[in-house]
Amino acid sequence: MPRLDGIAHWMQILDHTLWLMVSAGIKPIDIQRAISQLLVKHRRTPVMRMPSPEVLEYARVLTHWRNQAGFIDARGKPLTLPLKDTKTSFKHLVREALPGADANDVLTVLQRHQLIAVTIDGNVSLLSKEFLPQTTERAQFFAYTLAALEGILLTCTTNLTAKKPADNLGCLQRTAFAERFDLRYLRQYDIFLRKQAAQFLIEQDAWLKRHERKSKSRRKAGIAQVGVGVFGFRAH
């Protein structure tokens, strides 16, 4: 099944980037010289052990927990869940959100990143609204970043090379920005942006989930990874 995997697809990321640079008129010899210099600059960069693409899907467990009846209270707050043996247990949550996933591995990963807490009596509570690791283990961030980078480049190159409307279905590329933004209001904008993005992504996730095939098989034709990302930028 086609899916984003910025680690496995690093050659495609490089290919798309170089195509954009060459198409914009940058000389290949200048690109080659710059790459050589940058490889020397980054030669001592520590290497991290990247998680598998499947682990990146564990974020859907948190989304499901925050939005699905049976896992939230009357005020819409996530419930503390028993680990197993009930229809509102953590293992049942994982089964609903990610059919086929190993609930024990999901528990271990989310607990390691301090996104959930497990009590002595076996109950599981949600500590974070987003799948953003709270520890110094940064590999998860890098894996998400590479997947997002692949998605952005795929959208850009698809829109630039599409020969007919059907070729770029689902590939949306839009921006909103201010040329002379007053940086005194940057903190206020950051709060506004994050609030708007969180609500937007919750709605997108719910819509996408309703239109997924229920089959656990990843090998059937006619399915692919489809989604949307949000990023804010500040020129330096």
Steps between C-alpha positions, in 0.01 A plus 500: 500500500642843407590693815735772621829373637760773486774267621452225243420756228797730559606467136161626383525797738842583360379446144201735538717766666768488231237509223352817650844663530611409147164606357543837674827555315757407765802351326565129571869571563404750773261246655769232493753732664251603769404139579867408544551790739186417699597134535828613657311740727267223627750212509495479882121516538387232750297220342167407657302178481186586307160347589306303241221669299249287690605657830422846361138388465473464878394866508160381377445326833517838676263658247252213535520524878415872494208477259318167509196425715582244767844647561391851606278623781186718479717812474708354216806434715703179444420231755754307704484151349558155643780324321290210368188280527230764429361677193642824633844362580828627359544182296153542351585863421810388307296234318250763385754768408763274341368156409786253500734709716669344804331667798793417728745671264270803471485516880878476530572770240242747631612443859867540406423839348299603808179537299307263729529386859435151638398465863592213731148356471527488119305807391625717212454878485573744219761766573534671163261609224762454227755238405795719593754311710573670832839334549843570354450216251484703177483223240121521495515870410749431220287219356191725497702782346633282219152364425362856495784613273428216260131592499568869431741422215261243348219755501716776350650287222165333421333838460784624282500197271131398486373467142130469585281591801475140624880486541504737796186398687565533873817706443415842642761772527390828660673761717402807699764742621576862587806666347541755780371321806551684829702253711355646819192290423687179419408328829132586449512367145669181618216434746239574232676281242535198728137519614370526143732224375402260780128535424558474124702182533247339735227560240721373217594187691136421575398545133788289372432225751136475392614433143764238568451141392430277795721220369827448688686404183746756361544316171163559338484727196325833514628619837777743592607730779314832460515792740579861573764683699518847654817699542567854606815676386706800604773627268835553670 
